[in-house]
Amino acid sequence: MKLRRLRRAGALLLAGVTGNVLDGGASQAQLELQRGALAQAQAGYLSTVLGALQEVEDALASLTGERARLEHLRLAAAAAESAALLARQRYASGLVDFQTVLETQRALYASQDGVAVTSADLGGDLVRLYKALGGGWQPDSEGAATKQGSAP
């Protein structure tokens, strides 16, 4: 009985060894193929992660720059408003001509326009940062269904 078990185990072992020897290196090639696929997947993952980090860093840098620019433009707008007020007062006193009042008002409006444009840019930068961090918008399915159902 023991002898039969030993023969059977030996035969199974021999079959496994000869099977591996006789496959002509196909299993080794398959292993190398799987290793290559793993390395490719790792490289793709690393590229995706680095790209996402780059997007976040770019959005943060842009946001920081726009915030500083907005602060400077607000200070400039406040100074232009003071200059326009002073020009109107001096015009009322007869110390300057109306051209000076017009120029200070033009400068005031230009600086206020800069504040508005930069505020809008800042909003866009916030959206880009939110998207880069993985945020997104989900459609309002109830609102969309209601709109579609009420359409004639």
HELIX and SHEET records of a PDB file:
HELIX    1   1 LYS A    2  LEU A   22  1                                  21    
HELIX    2   2 ALA A   26  SER A   93  1                                  68    
HELIX    3   3 PHE A   98  ALA A  132  1                                  35    
HELIX    4   4 SER A  141  SER A  150  1                                  10    
END                                                                             
